Amino acid sequence: MKIKSDFILRKVADSYVVVPVGRQTLDFNGVINLNETGAFLFGLLQEGADREDLIERLLEEYAVDRPRAEADIDKFIQSVKDADILE
């Protein structure tokens, strides 16, 4: 999986936002707000991480058990699919 190149992540104050650039500004209205964990996962998706990569990195970075990590990753993946920001 990979985030479309027309979306970038920026830190604004204490939060993270995903904004469209280029042609996507015509089709995508608004911004996506992410917490620190969401920004971490977004960065991994920009590099082309798959579901298992995301789970493993989440387990390494945060104190969470595998079932919770899997559920959270599945929810996050669904959110980015629903936002239509994956290639």
N, C-alpha and C positions, 0 to 999 in steps of 0.2 A: 504494500500500500504506500501511496505517496501523496502528499498534499499538492494540489495544483500550484504551479509556480506563480500564479497571479494572486496569491494570498500571502501576507507577511504577518509576523508576530511582532508586536511592540509592547514594551512595558510603559505604562502610563501611571505615574504615582505608585500606588501599591497593588495595582492589578495589571493584567495582561489582556491585550485585545488583538484580535485577528481582523485585519482589514484587507479589502480587495485593492488591487492596483491594476493598471493597464485596462484591458478590455473588460475585466470582471467588474469594474466600477459601474458599467452600464447595466449589468444583469443582476448584481448582488446589492441589495439595499441593507444598510446597517453595518454593525460590527458584531463580532462574537467575543464575549467576555470569558476569560479563563482564570482559574486560580493557579497557584504555583505548580500543582501536579498536572493540571491540564496543559500548561505551557511546556512542562517537561515532556509530556507525551507528544504534544504537537511538534516539538523540535525533533523528536525521534521519527515521527511520520514524515517530516521534511526530508529526512535522510533515507526514507524508503523502508522503515522497519515493518515487519509483519506482526501478526497478533502475538506469536510466541516471543518475539524480541521484546515487545512492549511489556508483556507479563514478566519476563526475566529481569528487565531493567527496573521495573517498578518494585520487584521483590528486593533487588540490590539496593535501591535508593531509599525506600521507605519501609517502616516497620509494619508490614501487612502480611497476612497469611495468603497462601495460594488461592483458596476459593474466593476470598474477597478481591484479590488482585484480578482474577479472571472475570468476575462479575463487573468490576469497575472498568476494566479494559473493554469488555463487550459493550457496556453502556456508552463509553467514550467513542468507540468506533461507530456505533449507531448514530451518535450525535453528529459526528463529522460527515457521515454518509447523508444524513437528513439535511445537513447544511449544504450539501453538494460541493464540498471543497476537496474531495479526493479525486485523483486522476482515474 
